[in-house]
Amino acid sequence: MNQLSYLRQGQMGQSSWWSWLVVFIIMVVTWIVAQTFLVGVIIGISSVLDPELFEKFQKSALSSPPDNAALTETLNEMMGLNPLTLALFLLTFPAALAGLYFGQKLIHKRTLSSLHTAFQRFRFGRALQGFLVIWGVLAIGTLIAKALGAPINYIFDSKRFWGFMIVSLLFIPLQSATEEIVFRGYLNQAFGHFIKNKWAVFTLTSLGFMALHLSNPEALEGAENGVLPIVMSGYFLFGFACCILVLIDDGLESAIGLHAGNNTFAAIFVNYEGSVLPTPAIWETVPDPVKDTFSTIIILIVAVGILYYLKQRRSAELVSS
C-alpha cells in the first residue's frame, strides 16, 4: 500500500475548495454550540457546589473589559470541582465530530473510515500500542527526572483521585481522538489536496494545533512571563510528531493512541497546578518551559522511534509468514 494513500483519500468524492470550507464551518459551529451549552451546565453546577467560585466567575465576566485571564482560570477551577464537571468539559470535543461526520458523509460523500485510516478497519491494536508506548516512555522519563532532582511531589488524595481517574480514562481518549481526527485527519487531507508538499501540510496543521491551545492556562502564563514561543513550541512539536505517525501508519491509529496516552498520563500520574486538565494526580510537578520543551523533544523522538520499529517488525513478520 502506498505510504501516502491515507492523505490521498481526501481526493475522493466531493473535494472542491468550497466543500472543505463548508464542512469546516459546520464543524466549528457545532463545536461552539456544544461548548456553549456544556460550559453553561458546568457554570450552573459550580453555582451550587462552590458559590464563591461562581461569584468570582461573575466578577471576571462582568468586568469592563472582561478579564479573560481570570475567566480562563476560574473556568479551569470549575472543571476541577468534581468528575462530572470535568466529563462535561471533555465532551465538548467529540461533540464537534457530529458536524464533521455530517459533512464527511453528506457533502464530501466519503466514508467515515476514510477519515480515520487507509485500511479496511480502524486498527484498535495499533492505537493501544501507541497508548502504552507513550505511557512507558513518560514513566521512564519521570523516574529519570525525579532522580535528577526535578520537583515531583507525591500528592495522592484517595477521596478525589478515583473518580477523576475513571473520567480521565473514559473521556480524555475521546477528546484526544477528536483533535487527531480534525488536525491530523481532516485538515491534513484538506491541505494535502491542494498542497503537494507533505511537510508544508504537516507544518500548517501543526501550527493550527498549536494555535488551538493558545488559551490554555500555561500559554497565558507563558505570555505573562515572556516565554510564550517556548511554551507553544511543545504543542507544535507534538502535532508534527503525530503527523509523522500518520505517515508511518497510513492512518490515525498510533497518533490517537499517543495523544490519548500523553494526556491521560498527565491527568492521572504527573500533573501540575494550573493545568488545563485540573485533575488530582498522584504526583505534581512544577513546569519549566525550557526544560519541558527539551524533554518533550526527547520523549517524542523515543516514542515515535519505538512505534516505527514495532510497525517495521510487524510488517517483516507478515512478509516472512
Secondary structure in CASP SS format (residue, H / E / C, confidence):
PFRMAT SS
TARGET T0000
AUTHOR 0000-0000-0000
METHOD secondary structure of the structure
MODEL  1
M C 1.00
N C 1.00
Q C 1.00
L C 1.00
S H 1.00
Y H 1.00
L H 1.00
R H 1.00
Q H 1.00
G H 1.00
Q H 1.00
M C 1.00
G C 1.00
Q C 1.00
S C 1.00
S C 1.00
W H 1.00
W H 1.00
S H 1.00
W H 1.00
L H 1.00
V H 1.00
V H 1.00
F H 1.00
I H 1.00
I H 1.00
M H 1.00
V H 1.00
V H 1.00
T H 1.00
W H 1.00
I H 1.00
V H 1.00
A H 1.00
Q H 1.00
T H 1.00
F H 1.00
L H 1.00
V H 1.00
G H 1.00
V H 1.00
I H 1.00
I H 1.00
G H 1.00
I H 1.00
S H 1.00
S H 1.00
V H 1.00
L H 1.00
D C 1.00
P H 1.00
E H 1.00
L H 1.00
F H 1.00
E H 1.00
K H 1.00
F H 1.00
Q H 1.00
K H 1.00
S H 1.00
A H 1.00
L H 1.00
S C 1.00
S C 1.00
P C 1.00
P C 1.00
D C 1.00
N H 1.00
A H 1.00
A H 1.00
L H 1.00
T H 1.00
E H 1.00
T H 1.00
L H 1.00
N H 1.00
E H 1.00
M H 1.00
M H 1.00
G C 1.00
L C 1.00
N C 1.00
P H 1.00
L H 1.00
T H 1.00
L H 1.00
A H 1.00
L H 1.00
F H 1.00
L H 1.00
L C 1.00
T H 1.00
F H 1.00
P H 1.00
A H 1.00
A H 1.00
L H 1.00
A H 1.00
G H 1.00
L H 1.00
Y H 1.00
F H 1.00
G H 1.00
Q H 1.00
K H 1.00
L H 1.00
I C 1.00
H C 1.00
K C 1.00
R C 1.00
T C 1.00
L C 1.00
S H 1.00
S H 1.00
L H 1.00
H H 1.00
T E 1.00
A C 1.00
F C 1.00
Q C 1.00
R C 1.00
F C 1.00
R C 1.00
F H 1.00
G H 1.00
R H 1.00
A H 1.00
L H 1.00
Q H 1.00
G H 1.00
F H 1.00
L H 1.00
V H 1.00
I H 1.00
W H 1.00
G H 1.00
V H 1.00
L H 1.00
A H 1.00
I H 1.00
G H 1.00
T H 1.00
L H 1.00
I H 1.00
A H 1.00
K H 1.00
A H 1.00
L C 1.00
G C 1.00
A C 1.00
P C 1.00
I E 1.00
N E 1.00
Y E 1.00
I C 1.00
F C 1.00
D C 1.00
S H 1.00
K H 1.00
R H 1.00
F H 1.00
W H 1.00
G H 1.00
F H 1.00
M H 1.00
I H 1.00
V H 1.00
S H 1.00
L H 1.00
L H 1.00
F H 1.00
I H 1.00
P H 1.00
L H 1.00
Q H 1.00
S H 1.00
A H 1.00
T H 1.00
E H 1.00
E H 1.00
I H 1.00
V H 1.00
F H 1.00
R H 1.00
G H 1.00
Y H 1.00
L H 1.00
N H 1.00
Q H 1.00
A H 1.00
F H 1.00
G H 1.00
H H 1.00
F H 1.00
I C 1.00
K C 1.00
N C 1.00
K H 1.00
W H 1.00
A H 1.00
V H 1.00
F H 1.00
T H 1.00
L H 1.00
T H 1.00
S H 1.00
L H 1.00
G H 1.00
F H 1.00
M H 1.00
A H 1.00
L H 1.00
H C 1.00
L C 1.00
S C 1.00
N C 1.00
P H 1.00
E H 1.00
A H 1.00
L H 1.00
E H 1.00
G H 1.00
A H 1.00
E H 1.00
N H 1.00
G C 1.00
V C 1.00
L H 1.00
P H 1.00
I H 1.00
V H 1.00
M H 1.00
S H 1.00
G H 1.00
Y H 1.00
F H 1.00
L H 1.00
F H 1.00
G H 1.00
F H 1.00
A H 1.00
C H 1.00
C H 1.00
I H 1.00
L H 1.00
V H 1.00
L H 1.00
I H 1.00
D H 1.00
D C 1.00
G E 1.00
L C 1.00
E H 1.00
S H 1.00
A H 1.00
I H 1.00
G H 1.00
L H 1.00
H H 1.00
A H 1.00
G H 1.00
N H 1.00
N H 1.00
T H 1.00
F H 1.00
A H 1.00
A H 1.00
I H 1.00
F C 1.00
V E 1.00
N E 1.00
Y E 1.00
E C 1.00
G C 1.00
S C 1.00
V C 1.00
L C 1.00
P C 1.00
T C 1.00
P C 1.00
A C 1.00
I C 1.00
W E 1.00
E E 1.00
T E 1.00
V C 1.00
P C 1.00
D C 1.00
P H 1.00
V H 1.00
K H 1.00
D H 1.00
T H 1.00
F H 1.00
S H 1.00
T H 1.00
I H 1.00
I H 1.00
I H 1.00
L H 1.00
I H 1.00
V H 1.00
A H 1.00
V H 1.00
G H 1.00
I H 1.00
L H 1.00
Y H 1.00
Y H 1.00
L H 1.00
K H 1.00
Q H 1.00
R H 1.00
R H 1.00
S H 1.00
A H 1.00
E H 1.00
L H 1.00
V H 1.00
S H 1.00
S C 1.00
END
